[in-house]
Amino acid sequence: MMSPLEILLFVLGAVSLLAVLSSYIFYPVIIAALSRAFPRSWKIDDCFQPRVTVVLAAYNEEAVIREKIE
């Protein structure tokens, strides 16, 4: 017969194990099942070109900054 402390520790260990397994096993399985149940089609636009901003930290680089960027 298990004591109440042993039962509590067993339940706590089982819950902890399920919490870890949920992120590595259960979540990916659920996401895969949902993606197969509700498929989405993707439209690819070859003409789309996103805008890009480059932020560069430079100190006393006025003379050579253009070379470094190019």
N, CA, C and O atoms as a MOPAC input file, in Angstrom:
PM7 MOZYME 1SCF
protein

 N      0.85000 1    -1.18000 1     0.00000 1
 C      0.00000 1     0.00000 1     0.00000 1
 C      0.89200 1     1.23700 1     0.00000 1
 O      1.86500 1     1.32300 1     0.74900 1
 N      0.53700 1     2.18700 1    -0.85400 1
 C      1.32500 1     3.42800 1    -0.95900 1
 C      0.81900 1     4.45600 1     0.04200 1
 O     -0.38300 1     4.57800 1     0.27900 1
 N      1.75100 1     5.18700 1     0.61900 1
 C      1.37700 1     6.24100 1     1.56000 1
 C      0.88600 1     7.45800 1     0.77100 1
 O      1.15900 1     7.57300 1    -0.42400 1
 N      0.16800 1     8.35700 1     1.42800 1
 C     -0.31500 1     9.55400 1     0.73000 1
 C      0.82500 1    10.39400 1     0.13700 1
 O      0.65700 1    11.00700 1    -0.91700 1
 N      1.97300 1    10.42300 1     0.80700 1
 C      3.11300 1    11.17800 1     0.28400 1
 C      3.63200 1    10.53900 1    -1.00500 1
 O      3.97400 1    11.24500 1    -1.95400 1
 N      3.69000 1     9.21300 1    -1.04100 1
 C      4.13500 1     8.52400 1    -2.24900 1
 C      3.16400 1     8.75600 1    -3.40800 1
 O      3.58900 1     8.94000 1    -4.54900 1
 N      1.87800 1     8.74700 1    -3.11700 1
 C      0.86800 1     9.00600 1    -4.15000 1
 C      1.02500 1    10.42000 1    -4.67600 1
 O      0.98200 1    10.64500 1    -5.88600 1
 N      1.20800 1    11.37500 1    -3.77200 1
 C      1.38400 1    12.77100 1    -4.17800 1
 C      2.62400 1    12.93900 1    -5.05100 1
 O      2.58100 1    13.63000 1    -6.06900 1
 N      3.72700 1    12.30800 1    -4.65400 1
 C      4.95800 1    12.39900 1    -5.43700 1
 C      4.80600 1    11.72100 1    -6.79500 1
 O      5.33500 1    12.21300 1    -7.79200 1
 N      4.09600 1    10.60700 1    -6.84500 1
 C      3.84800 1     9.92100 1    -8.10500 1
 C      3.02000 1    10.79800 1    -9.04700 1
 O      3.34300 1    10.92100 1   -10.22900 1
 N      1.95500 1    11.40500 1    -8.52100 1
 C      1.09700 1    12.27800 1    -9.33300 1
 C      1.88300 1    13.49100 1    -9.80100 1
 O      1.76700 1    13.89200 1   -10.95900 1
 N      2.67400 1    14.07400 1    -8.92900 1
 C      3.48600 1    15.22900 1    -9.29200 1
 C      4.49900 1    14.86700 1   -10.38200 1
 O      4.70400 1    15.63800 1   -11.31900 1
 N      5.12500 1    13.70900 1   -10.26100 1
 C      6.06200 1    13.25000 1   -11.28400 1
 C      5.37400 1    12.98200 1   -12.60000 1
 O      5.91500 1    13.31700 1   -13.65400 1
 N      4.19000 1    12.38500 1   -12.56800 1
 C      3.44800 1    12.09900 1   -13.79200 1
 C      3.02000 1    13.38900 1   -14.48700 1
 O      3.11100 1    13.49500 1   -15.71000 1
 N      2.55900 1    14.35700 1   -13.72300 1
 C      2.15600 1    15.64100 1   -14.30000 1
 C      3.36900 1    16.35600 1   -14.90200 1
 O      3.26600 1    16.95300 1   -15.97300 1
 N      4.49800 1    16.30000 1   -14.22800 1
 C      5.71800 1    16.92000 1   -14.74900 1
 C      6.16000 1    16.24900 1   -16.04400 1
 O      6.55500 1    16.92300 1   -16.99600 1
 N      6.09300 1    14.92600 1   -16.07700 1
 C      6.46200 1    14.19100 1   -17.28700 1
 C      5.51700 1    14.52700 1   -18.43500 1
 O      5.96600 1    14.71100 1   -19.56600 1
 N      4.23300 1    14.60700 1   -18.16700 1
 C      3.27200 1    14.97600 1   -19.21000 1
 C      3.49100 1    16.40400 1   -19.70600 1
 O      3.28900 1    16.68600 1   -20.88700 1
 N      3.89900 1    17.30000 1   -18.82100 1
 C      4.16900 1    18.67800 1   -19.24400 1
 C      5.34200 1    18.73000 1   -20.21700 1
 O      5.30400 1    19.46900 1   -21.20000 1
 N      6.37900 1    17.94700 1   -19.94300 1
 C      7.53200 1    17.90200 1   -20.83800 1
 C      7.15800 1    17.22100 1   -22.14900 1
 O      7.50100 1    17.71400 1   -23.22300 1
 N      6.45900 1    16.09800 1   -22.06800 1
 C      6.07000 1    15.37600 1   -23.27900 1
 C      5.11000 1    16.17800 1   -24.15400 1
 O      5.11300 1    16.03500 1   -25.37700 1
 N      4.29600 1    17.01200 1   -23.53400 1
 C      3.32700 1    17.77700 1   -24.32300 1
 C      4.01700 1    18.71900 1   -25.29400 1
 O      3.51400 1    18.94100 1   -26.39500 1
 N      5.15500 1    19.27800 1   -24.91100 1
 C      5.82100 1    20.19900 1   -25.82000 1
 C      6.63900 1    19.49400 1   -26.88500 1
 O      6.85900 1    20.06500 1   -27.95300 1
 N      7.09100 1    18.29000 1   -26.64000 1
 C      7.93600 1    17.59700 1   -27.60300 1
 C      7.18500 1    16.55300 1   -28.42600 1
 O      7.61300 1    16.23700 1   -29.53600 1
 N      6.09600 1    16.01600 1   -27.92500 1
 C      5.38300 1    14.96200 1   -28.64400 1
 C      3.94700 1    15.36500 1   -28.95100 1
 O      3.54100 1    15.36800 1   -30.11300 1
 N      3.18000 1    15.70300 1   -27.92800 1
 C      1.75300 1    15.95500 1   -28.13900 1
 C      1.49500 1    17.17400 1   -29.01600 1
 O      0.67000 1    17.10200 1   -29.92700 1
 N      2.16900 1    18.27700 1   -28.77200 1
 C      1.94000 1    19.49800 1   -29.54800 1
 C      2.23400 1    19.29800 1   -31.03200 1
 O      1.39000 1    19.66100 1   -31.85100 1
 N      3.39800 1    18.73500 1   -31.43100 1
 C      3.62400 1    18.51300 1   -32.86400 1
 C      2.60900 1    17.55600 1   -33.49600 1
 O      2.21900 1    17.74500 1   -34.64800 1
 N      2.18000 1    16.53500 1   -32.75300 1
 C      1.18900 1    15.60600 1   -33.29300 1
 C     -0.14500 1    16.31200 1   -33.50000 1
 O     -0.80200 1    16.10500 1   -34.52000 1
 N     -0.54700 1    17.13400 1   -32.55500 1
 C     -1.81100 1    17.87600 1   -32.68100 1
 C     -1.73100 1    18.85800 1   -33.84100 1
 O     -2.68500 1    18.97300 1   -34.61000 1
 N     -0.62300 1    19.56500 1   -33.98300 1
 C     -0.47000 1    20.52100 1   -35.08100 1
 C     -0.49200 1    19.80700 1   -36.42800 1
 O     -1.11400 1    20.29400 1   -37.37200 1
 N      0.17700 1    18.66100 1   -36.53100 1
 C      0.16900 1    17.89700 1   -37.78200 1
 C     -1.23800 1    17.42000 1   -38.11800 1
 O     -1.65400 1    17.48300 1   -39.27500 1
 N     -1.96900 1    16.94500 1   -37.12400 1
 C     -3.33800 1    16.47900 1   -37.35900 1
 C     -4.23800 1    17.63100 1   -37.79100 1
 O     -5.05400 1    17.46900 1   -38.69800 1
 N     -4.10100 1    18.77900 1   -37.16000 1
 C     -4.91800 1    19.93800 1   -37.53900 1
 C     -4.57200 1    20.43400 1   -38.93400 1
 O     -5.45800 1    20.84700 1   -39.68200 1
 N     -3.29300 1    20.39800 1   -39.29100 1
 C     -2.90900 1    20.87200 1   -40.62600 1
 C     -3.43200 1    19.93700 1   -41.71900 1
 O     -3.71500 1    20.38500 1   -42.83100 1
 N     -3.56200 1    18.65400 1   -41.41500 1
 C     -4.13800 1    17.72700 1   -42.39800 1
 C     -5.65600 1    17.85000 1   -42.44100 1
 O     -6.25900 1    17.66100 1   -43.49700 1
 N     -6.27300 1    18.15900 1   -41.32500 1
 C     -7.73200 1    18.28500 1   -41.27600 1
 C     -8.20900 1    19.57800 1   -41.92400 1
 O     -9.27800 1    19.60100 1   -42.53400 1
 N     -7.44100 1    20.64400 1   -41.80400 1
 C     -7.81000 1    21.94600 1   -42.35800 1
 C     -6.68700 1    22.47500 1   -43.24300 1
 O     -5.97000 1    23.39200 1   -42.84100 1
 N     -6.52000 1    21.90800 1   -44.45300 1
 C     -5.41100 1    22.35200 1   -45.31200 1
 C     -5.64000 1    23.77300 1   -45.83800 1
 O     -6.77600 1    24.21000 1   -46.02100 1
 N     -4.54000 1    24.47300 1   -46.07300 1
 C     -4.59000 1    25.83000 1   -46.61700 1
 C     -3.75700 1    25.86100 1   -47.88800 1
 O     -2.68500 1    25.25900 1   -47.96300 1
 N     -4.26300 1    26.56600 1   -48.87300 1
 C     -3.48800 1    26.71700 1   -50.10100 1
 C     -2.72300 1    28.03800 1   -50.03400 1
 O     -3.20000 1    29.02500 1   -49.47500 1
 N     -1.53600 1    28.02900 1   -50.61200 1
 C     -0.67500 1    29.20600 1   -50.58500 1
 C     -0.52000 1    29.73000 1   -52.00100 1
 O     -0.22500 1    28.97100 1   -52.92400 1
 N     -0.71900 1    31.02800 1   -52.16900 1
 C     -0.52000 1    31.67000 1   -53.45600 1
 C      0.82600 1    32.38600 1   -53.40200 1
 O      1.05800 1    33.22900 1   -52.53600 1
 N      1.70700 1    32.04200 1   -54.33800 1
 C      3.03600 1    32.63500 1   -54.37000 1
 C      3.07400 1    33.68500 1   -55.46800 1
 O      2.77300 1    33.39800 1   -56.62600 1
 N      3.44500 1    34.89800 1   -55.09700 1
 C      3.54800 1    36.00000 1   -56.05100 1
 C      5.02200 1    36.22100 1   -56.36200 1
 O      5.77400 1    36.70400 1   -55.51500 1
 N      5.43500 1    35.86900 1   -57.57300 1
 C      6.83900 1    35.99800 1   -57.96000 1
 C      7.27800 1    37.44900 1   -58.13500 1
 O      8.47400 1    37.74000 1   -58.12400 1
 N      6.32700 1    38.35300 1   -58.29400 1
 C      6.67000 1    39.76000 1   -58.51100 1
 C      6.85700 1    40.52400 1   -57.20100 1
 O      7.33400 1    41.65900 1   -57.21400 1
 N      6.49700 1    39.93100 1   -56.09800 1
 C      6.58000 1    40.62300 1   -54.81100 1
 C      8.03500 1    40.76900 1   -54.38200 1
 O      8.78900 1    39.79600 1   -54.36200 1
 N      8.41500 1    41.98400 1   -54.04300 1
 C      9.73500 1    42.25600 1   -53.49800 1
 C      9.56400 1    43.08400 1   -52.22800 1
 O      9.13600 1    44.23600 1   -52.29800 1
 N      9.89300 1    42.51500 1   -51.07100 1
 C      9.69200 1    43.24100 1   -49.81900 1
 C     10.69900 1    44.37700 1   -49.64800 1
 O     11.80600 1    44.33000 1   -50.18200 1
 N     10.30200 1    45.36800 1   -48.91300 1
 C     11.21700 1    46.45600 1   -48.57900 1
 C     12.10400 1    46.00400 1   -47.42500 1
 O     11.65600 1    45.32000 1   -46.50500 1
 N     13.34700 1    46.39200 1   -47.49300 1
 C     14.30400 1    45.99800 1   -46.46500 1
 C     15.00200 1    47.24500 1   -45.95100 1
 O     15.42200 1    48.10300 1   -46.72800 1
 N     15.12100 1    47.33400 1   -44.63900 1
 C     15.85800 1    48.42300 1   -44.02500 1
 C     17.05700 1    47.83000 1   -43.29200 1
 O     16.92500 1    46.85800 1   -42.54800 1
 N     18.22300 1    48.42600 1   -43.51000 1
 C     19.43300 1    47.97000 1   -42.84900 1
 C     19.86400 1    49.04400 1   -41.86200 1
 O     20.02700 1    50.20600 1   -42.23400 1
 N     20.04500 1    48.66100 1   -40.61600 1
 C     20.51500 1    49.57800 1   -39.58900 1
 C     21.93800 1    49.15400 1   -39.24500 1
 O     22.18800 1    48.00100 1   -38.89300 1
 N     22.85300 1    50.09200 1   -39.35100 1
 C     24.25900 1    49.78300 1   -39.14400 1
 C     24.83800 1    50.78500 1   -38.15500 1
 O     24.75500 1    51.99700 1   -38.35600 1
 N     25.42300 1    50.26200 1   -37.09100 1
 C     26.06200 1    51.13200 1   -36.10900 1
 C     27.49300 1    51.39700 1   -36.56300 1
 O     28.26400 1    50.46700 1   -36.79900 1
 N     27.83500 1    52.66400 1   -36.68000 1
 C     29.18600 1    53.02200 1   -37.12500 1
 C     29.64200 1    54.25900 1   -36.35800 1
 O     28.85800 1    55.17600 1   -36.11000 1
 N     30.91300 1    54.27100 1   -35.98900 1
 C     31.48600 1    55.39600 1   -35.26600 1
 C     32.74100 1    55.84400 1   -36.00800 1
 O     33.66800 1    55.05900 1   -36.20500 1
 N     32.76500 1    57.09900 1   -36.41500 1
 C     33.87600 1    57.67100 1   -37.17100 1
 C     34.16500 1    56.87000 1   -38.44800 1
 O     35.31700 1    56.53800 1   -38.72900 1
 N     33.12500 1    56.56700 1   -39.21000 1
 C     33.26200 1    55.76300 1   -40.41600 1
 C     32.85100 1    56.53400 1   -41.66600 1
 O     32.62600 1    55.92600 1   -42.71200 1
 N     32.75000 1    57.83900 1   -41.58100 1
 C     32.22600 1    58.61500 1   -42.70800 1
 C     33.00700 1    58.39000 1   -43.99400 1
 O     32.41400 1    58.37700 1   -45.07200 1
 N     34.30500 1    58.21500 1   -43.90900 1
 C     35.12800 1    58.11000 1   -45.10200 1
 C     34.99200 1    56.73500 1   -45.77900 1
 O     35.13000 1    56.64300 1   -46.99900 1
 N     34.72900 1    55.68200 1   -45.02200 1
 C     34.76100 1    54.33600 1   -45.59800 1
 C     33.43300 1    53.59700 1   -45.49400 1
 O     33.36400 1    52.42200 1   -45.85400 1
 N     32.38500 1    54.24500 1   -45.01600 1
 C     31.11900 1    53.54600 1   -44.79700 1
 C     30.51100 1    53.04900 1   -46.10100 1
 O     29.93800 1    51.96000 1   -46.13000 1
 N     30.62000 1    53.81700 1   -47.17700 1
 C     30.05100 1    53.39300 1   -48.46100 1
 C     30.72800 1    52.11200 1   -48.94300 1
 O     30.04500 1    51.20500 1   -49.41800 1
 N     32.04200 1    52.01600 1   -48.83200 1
 C     32.76000 1    50.80500 1   -49.23100 1
 C     32.31200 1    49.58400 1   -48.41500 1
 O     32.08600 1    48.50600 1   -48.96400 1
 N     32.19200 1    49.76900 1   -47.13600 1
 C     31.82100 1    48.64200 1   -46.26700 1
 C     30.41800 1    48.15000 1   -46.55600 1
 O     30.17100 1    46.94500 1   -46.50700 1
 N     29.49400 1    49.04500 1   -46.85400 1
 C     28.12600 1    48.64300 1   -47.14800 1
 C     28.06300 1    47.92600 1   -48.48200 1
 O     27.37600 1    46.91300 1   -48.60800 1
 N     28.77400 1    48.44100 1   -49.48300 1
 C     28.75100 1    47.81000 1   -50.81300 1
 C     29.46800 1    46.48900 1   -50.76300 1
 O     29.56200 1    45.79900 1   -51.77800 1

